[in-house]
Amino acid sequence: MNTPLWTRGAIAAMAAALCLSGCWDRREVNDIAIVSGNAFDKVGNKYRAAVQFPLAGQLGGAGGGGGGTSGGKSWYVDSGSGLTIKEANVKLQRSLSRQLYFSHRRVLIIGEAAAREGISPLLDITVRTAQNRMSALIVFAKGEGLEVLETDAQLEQQPSEIVREITVNAMKKPRTIKHTVQALLTEGKDLAAPYFASDQTVVSDDGEKKPRITMEGLAVFKEDKLVGFVSGEPSKGILWAMNQARRPVMTVKPPAGEGYLTVLFSENNTKLVPVVNGDDISMLVKIRASGNIVENQSNYEAGADNMEELSKLVSEQLKSDVGKSVKLIQQYNSDVCGFGDTIYRERPKVWKKIKQEWYSIYPTMKVNVEVELQMEHANTTLDPVAKNKELLVE
């Protein structure tokens, strides 16, 4: 008796289904520890790798920030040490009941000692292992990265997420692992990325303090080694020169009167232009920006008639700040703005002649700053509130 063709097909399909056991490399969620943040430090002659991952049972609290439904922390940090990062991770894994899973890591923090020794060895495992995401942000710590990762700060559910959000708000294009590797491989360009520290802030009149994570400025590199930290106003000037300033603000004394006013730059763009005259090479930093007054605590009436005068003052201040910041970074002999890379792209023949001597030329290179500023009438009033009776509401 002949079996119908469709029956034979059905039997074959059922037999095949019985032989299948699902995905051979499947991992259940409750068997893995999803790493959200990582910190690498150098302690003695060994590397210490720290991981942070969320505790699912503690993430139910509506308020987030360091607590959950049972009142405990919503995250856990652990670490291991070894001669390499991989060895440190293997030793760490021996104390964890769940398998470390790095595909969702969003932040990598590298401590000061490890960064000064060189970050190339630390990046090797992130590039070589498929599980590591190249879009994770890379930042640095003044002191130990583990200290930042362990800071019991509020607002977000994990300290690593605080670091990420601050970084995203500080730069147009935050530095990822991919960008860092590219910077290390690019001639005429060095790395600059945010650095963080763990400190405390006063939250009450009786002096009560709470821990917090602060971005203090930029970590500056030459090749793959940290050469220094730049904080405060100079770090802001460097971001301008790098075309990485994201909605920066500036507080200035007005052209006349007393007090201060603050300008927000809603748009800004920086372009580098190499200027070559024979053997003389200089760089022009061209800045175009739009700004408006967001606070006026002076007695200066910044009306339409005074906009040109105010615009000139802010432009000169910005020009001075960026110029001083560039000179400071030249003292580190670190080309974080990519002057050399700009020459390579726009004047390749010139770069071919000077690239072997670039770091002898760069520290004394003349840098000019040009600012084109448009002050906008974007606010309700440009005059001091105390002088504007129209703002008074009965």
C-alpha positions as CSV (number, residue, x, y, z in Angstrom):
1,M,0.0,0.0,0.0
2,N,1.5,3.3,-1.1
3,T,1.6,6.1,1.5
4,P,0.3,9.5,0.2
5,L,3.0,12.0,-0.5
6,W,1.6,14.6,2.0
7,T,1.6,12.0,4.7
8,R,5.2,11.1,4.2
9,G,6.1,14.8,4.3
10,A,4.2,15.2,7.6
11,I,6.0,12.2,9.1
12,A,9.4,13.6,8.0
13,A,8.6,17.0,9.5
14,M,7.5,15.4,12.8
15,A,10.7,13.3,13.0
16,A,12.9,16.3,12.3
17,A,11.0,18.3,15.1
18,L,11.7,15.5,17.6
19,C,15.4,15.7,16.8
20,L,15.6,19.4,17.5
21,S,16.4,20.5,21.0
22,G,16.2,24.3,20.6
23,C,19.1,26.8,20.4
24,W,22.3,25.1,21.6
25,D,23.7,28.2,23.0
26,R,20.5,29.6,24.6
27,R,20.9,31.3,28.0
28,E,18.0,31.9,30.3
29,V,17.7,35.4,31.8
30,N,17.9,34.1,35.3
31,D,21.2,32.5,34.5
32,I,23.1,35.6,33.5
33,A,24.3,38.8,35.1
34,I,23.8,41.6,32.6
35,V,26.7,44.0,33.0
36,S,25.7,47.7,32.7
37,G,29.0,49.2,33.8
38,N,32.7,48.2,34.0
39,A,35.7,49.7,35.7
40,F,39.4,48.8,35.0
41,D,42.1,49.8,37.5
42,K,45.8,49.0,37.9
43,V,46.6,47.9,41.4
44,G,50.3,47.0,41.9
45,N,51.3,44.8,39.0
46,K,47.8,43.5,38.3
47,Y,44.7,44.7,36.7
48,R,41.4,44.9,38.6
49,A,38.2,44.5,36.6
50,A,35.0,45.6,38.4
51,V,31.5,45.0,37.1
52,Q,28.1,46.5,37.9
53,F,24.9,44.8,37.1
54,P,21.2,45.5,38.1
55,L,19.4,43.3,40.7
56,A,16.1,42.5,39.0
57,G,14.3,42.0,42.4
58,Q,15.2,45.5,43.5
59,L,14.1,47.4,40.4
60,G,10.4,47.7,41.2
61,G,10.6,51.0,43.1
62,A,9.0,53.9,41.2
63,G,11.6,56.3,42.5
64,G,14.6,54.2,41.2
65,G,17.8,55.7,42.4
66,G,19.7,53.2,44.5
67,G,16.7,51.5,46.0
68,G,13.9,49.1,45.2
69,T,10.9,47.3,46.5
70,S,12.7,45.8,49.5
71,G,14.7,48.9,50.3
72,G,18.0,47.6,49.2
73,K,20.3,48.7,46.4
74,S,19.1,48.1,42.9
75,W,22.6,47.2,41.7
76,Y,25.6,45.1,42.7
77,V,29.4,45.6,42.2
78,D,32.1,43.0,42.4
79,S,35.6,42.7,41.1
80,G,38.5,40.4,40.4
81,S,42.2,40.8,39.8
82,G,44.7,39.3,37.4
83,L,47.7,39.9,35.1
84,T,45.2,40.6,32.3
85,I,41.6,41.7,32.1
86,K,40.5,38.3,30.9
87,E,42.2,36.6,33.9
88,A,40.6,39.1,36.2
89,N,37.1,38.4,34.7
90,V,37.7,34.6,35.0
91,K,38.6,34.9,38.7
92,L,35.6,37.2,39.3
93,Q,33.3,34.7,37.6
94,R,34.3,32.0,40.1
95,S,32.5,34.0,42.9
96,L,29.3,34.7,40.9
97,S,26.4,32.3,40.5
98,R,25.4,33.8,37.2
99,Q,27.3,34.1,33.9
100,L,28.7,37.6,33.2
101,Y,27.1,39.0,30.1
102,F,28.7,42.1,28.5
103,S,26.5,42.7,25.4
104,H,24.5,45.5,27.2
105,R,27.4,47.3,28.9
106,R,26.9,51.0,28.4
107,V,29.9,52.6,30.3
108,L,33.5,51.7,30.7
109,I,35.5,53.6,33.4
110,I,39.3,53.5,33.4
111,G,41.1,54.5,36.5
112,E,44.0,57.0,36.6
113,A,46.8,54.6,37.3
114,A,45.8,52.2,34.5
115,A,45.3,55.1,32.0
116,R,48.7,56.6,32.7
117,E,50.3,53.3,32.0
118,G,48.5,53.0,28.7
119,I,45.0,52.0,27.6
120,S,45.8,49.9,24.6
121,P,46.1,46.6,26.6
122,L,42.7,47.4,28.2
123,L,41.0,47.9,24.9
124,D,42.3,44.7,23.4
125,I,39.7,42.4,25.0
126,T,36.8,44.8,24.1
127,V,37.8,44.7,20.4
128,R,38.7,41.0,20.3
129,T,35.5,39.7,22.0
130,A,32.3,39.8,20.0
131,Q,30.1,40.1,23.1
132,N,31.5,43.6,23.9
133,R,29.6,46.4,22.3
134,M,31.8,49.1,20.6
135,S,29.1,51.8,21.2
136,A,29.7,51.7,25.0
137,L,30.9,55.1,26.3
138,I,34.5,55.3,27.7
139,V,35.3,57.7,30.4
140,F,38.1,58.1,33.0
141,A,38.4,58.5,36.8
142,K,40.6,60.7,38.8
143,G,41.8,58.0,41.2
144,E,40.2,54.6,40.9
145,G,37.4,53.7,38.6
146,L,35.9,51.3,41.1
147,E,35.3,54.2,43.5
148,V,33.1,55.9,40.9
149,L,31.3,52.7,40.1
150,E,30.6,52.1,43.8
151,T,29.3,55.6,44.6
152,D,25.8,55.3,46.1
153,A,24.5,58.3,44.2
154,Q,20.8,59.0,43.8
155,L,18.4,59.9,40.9
156,E,19.3,57.0,38.6
157,Q,19.0,53.3,39.5
158,Q,22.7,52.7,38.9
159,P,25.9,54.8,39.2
160,S,27.0,53.8,35.7
161,E,23.8,55.3,34.3
162,I,24.6,58.6,36.0
163,V,28.0,58.6,34.4
164,R,26.5,57.9,31.0
165,E,23.8,60.6,31.2
166,I,26.3,63.3,32.4
167,T,28.6,62.4,29.5
168,V,25.8,62.5,26.9
169,N,24.8,66.0,28.1
170,A,28.4,67.3,28.1
171,M,29.5,66.5,24.5
172,K,27.9,66.5,21.1
173,K,29.4,63.1,20.3
174,P,30.5,61.3,23.5
175,R,33.6,59.1,23.2
176,T,32.7,55.5,22.6
177,I,35.1,52.5,22.6
178,K,35.0,52.6,18.8
179,H,35.9,56.3,18.7
180,T,38.7,55.7,21.2
181,V,40.3,53.0,19.1
182,Q,40.0,55.1,16.0
183,A,41.7,58.0,17.8
184,L,44.6,55.8,18.8
185,L,45.0,54.6,15.2
186,T,44.8,58.1,13.6
187,E,47.9,60.1,12.8
188,G,47.8,63.7,14.1
189,K,45.0,63.2,16.6
190,D,45.0,62.4,20.3
191,L,42.2,61.4,22.7
192,A,40.4,63.6,25.2
193,A,37.4,62.2,27.1
194,P,35.5,63.2,30.3
195,Y,36.9,62.2,33.7
196,F,34.8,61.7,36.8
197,A,35.4,61.8,40.6
198,S,33.3,60.7,43.5
199,D,32.7,63.5,46.0
200,Q,30.0,64.8,48.4
201,T,27.4,67.6,48.3
202,V,25.7,69.4,51.2
203,V,22.0,68.8,51.2
204,S,20.8,70.5,54.4
205,D,21.5,73.4,56.7
206,D,23.0,71.2,59.3
207,G,25.8,70.2,57.0
208,E,24.4,66.7,56.0
209,K,26.3,65.4,53.0
210,K,25.4,63.0,50.3
211,P,27.6,61.1,47.8
212,R,27.6,62.2,44.2
213,I,29.4,61.6,40.9
214,T,30.9,64.7,39.2
215,M,32.3,65.2,35.8
216,E,35.3,67.5,36.6
217,G,36.7,68.0,33.1
218,L,38.7,66.2,30.4
219,A,41.4,63.5,30.6
220,V,44.0,64.3,28.0
221,F,46.1,61.7,26.3
222,K,49.3,61.5,24.1
223,E,49.1,58.4,22.1
224,D,47.5,55.8,24.5
225,K,48.8,57.3,27.8
226,L,47.1,59.8,30.1
227,V,49.2,62.9,30.4
228,G,47.0,65.1,32.5
229,F,43.5,66.3,33.6
230,V,42.1,69.7,32.5
231,S,39.2,71.0,34.6
232,G,37.0,74.1,34.9
233,E,36.9,76.8,32.3
234,P,39.9,75.5,30.3
235,S,38.1,72.2,29.7
236,K,35.1,74.1,28.3
237,G,37.4,76.0,25.9
238,I,38.9,72.7,24.7
239,L,35.4,71.3,24.0
240,W,34.8,74.4,21.9
241,A,38.0,73.9,19.9
242,M,37.1,70.2,19.4
243,N,33.6,71.2,18.2
244,Q,32.2,69.1,21.0
245,A,30.6,71.8,23.2
246,R,27.0,70.9,23.8
247,R,24.8,73.9,24.6
248,P,27.5,75.7,26.5
249,V,27.0,78.8,28.7
250,M,29.2,81.8,29.5
251,T,28.9,84.3,32.3
252,V,30.3,87.7,31.6
253,K,30.4,91.2,33.0
254,P,28.3,93.5,30.8
255,P,29.9,96.3,28.7
256,A,28.6,98.8,31.3
257,G,27.2,98.8,34.8
258,E,27.6,96.3,37.6
259,G,26.7,92.6,38.0
260,Y,26.8,89.7,35.6
261,L,24.8,88.2,32.8
262,T,24.8,84.6,31.4
263,V,24.6,83.7,27.7
264,L,23.4,80.3,26.4
265,F,24.8,79.2,23.0
266,S,21.9,77.3,21.4
267,E,24.0,76.5,18.3
268,N,27.7,76.3,17.7
269,N,30.1,75.0,15.1
270,T,33.9,75.0,15.0
271,K,36.0,74.5,11.9
272,L,39.7,74.1,11.7
273,V,41.6,75.7,8.8
274,P,45.3,75.1,8.3
275,V,47.2,78.1,7.0
276,V,50.5,77.3,5.2
277,N,53.0,79.9,4.1
278,G,56.1,78.1,2.9
279,D,57.6,76.4,6.0
280,D,55.4,78.5,8.3
281,I,52.3,76.5,9.4
282,S,49.5,77.9,11.7
283,M,45.9,77.0,12.5
284,L,42.8,79.0,12.4
285,V,40.0,78.0,14.7
286,K,36.7,79.4,13.2
287,I,33.7,79.4,15.6
288,R,30.2,80.3,14.5
289,A,27.6,80.4,17.2
290,S,24.1,81.7,18.2
291,G,23.4,82.8,21.7
292,N,20.8,84.5,23.9
293,I,20.7,85.9,27.4
294,V,19.2,83.4,29.8
295,E,19.9,85.4,33.0
296,N,20.7,89.1,33.7
297,Q,21.7,89.9,37.2
298,S,23.3,93.2,36.2
299,N,21.9,96.7,35.8
300,Y,22.8,96.6,32.1
301,E,19.8,97.1,29.7
302,A,20.6,94.5,27.0
303,G,18.0,95.9,24.5
304,A,18.1,95.8,20.7
305,D,20.3,99.0,20.7
306,N,22.9,97.3,22.8
307,M,23.0,93.9,21.1
308,E,25.9,94.7,18.8
309,E,28.0,95.9,21.8
310,L,27.2,92.9,23.9
311,S,27.8,90.5,21.0
312,K,31.3,92.0,20.5
313,L,32.1,91.6,24.2
314,V,30.9,87.9,24.3
315,S,32.8,87.2,21.1
316,E,36.1,88.6,22.5
317,Q,35.6,86.7,25.8
318,L,35.0,83.4,23.9
319,K,38.0,84.1,21.6
320,S,40.2,84.6,24.7
321,D,38.9,81.6,26.5
322,V,39.4,79.2,23.6
323,G,42.8,80.6,22.8
324,K,44.1,80.1,26.4
325,S,42.7,76.6,26.4
326,V,44.5,75.7,23.2
327,K,47.8,77.0,24.5
328,L,47.3,74.9,27.7
329,I,46.7,71.8,25.7
330,Q,49.8,72.5,23.5
331,Q,51.8,72.5,26.7
332,Y,50.8,68.8,27.2
333,N,51.9,68.2,23.6
334,S,48.6,66.4,23.1
335,D,46.8,67.1,19.8
336,V,43.2,66.5,21.1
337,C,41.7,69.0,18.6
338,G,43.1,67.0,15.7
339,F,45.2,69.8,14.1
340,G,47.6,67.3,12.6
341,D,44.7,65.2,11.2
342,T,43.2,68.4,9.7
343,I,46.5,69.1,7.9
344,Y,46.6,65.5,6.7
345,R,43.0,65.8,5.3
346,E,43.3,69.2,3.7
347,R,47.0,69.6,2.9
348,P,48.2,66.0,2.5
349,K,51.5,66.9,0.8
350,V,52.3,69.2,3.7
351,W,51.5,66.5,6.2
352,K,53.7,64.0,4.4
353,K,56.7,66.4,4.9
354,I,56.1,67.2,8.6
355,K,54.4,64.1,10.1
356,Q,57.7,62.7,11.5
357,E,58.3,66.0,13.3
358,W,54.7,66.9,14.1
359,Y,55.1,66.7,17.9
360,S,58.1,69.0,17.7
361,I,56.1,71.5,15.6
362,Y,52.7,71.3,17.4
363,P,53.6,72.8,20.8
364,T,54.8,76.1,19.4
365,M,52.3,76.3,16.5
366,K,50.5,79.6,16.2
367,V,46.8,79.3,16.7
368,N,44.4,82.1,15.9
369,V,40.7,82.0,17.0
370,E,38.0,83.7,15.0
371,V,34.4,84.1,16.4
372,E,31.3,84.9,14.5
373,L,28.4,85.3,17.0
374,Q,24.8,86.1,16.4
375,M,22.9,87.2,19.6
376,E,19.3,86.3,19.3
377,H,16.2,88.0,20.8
378,A,14.8,84.7,22.0
379,N,13.7,85.6,25.5
380,T,10.7,87.5,26.9
381,T,12.9,90.4,28.0
382,L,16.5,91.4,27.6
383,D,16.4,94.0,30.3
384,P,16.9,93.4,34.0
385,V,13.6,92.1,35.5
386,A,13.7,94.7,38.3
387,K,13.6,97.4,35.7
388,N,10.9,95.9,33.5
389,K,7.5,96.9,34.9
390,E,5.7,95.0,32.2
391,L,6.7,91.7,33.8
392,L,5.0,92.6,37.1
393,V,1.7,90.7,37.5
394,E,-0.9,92.0,39.9
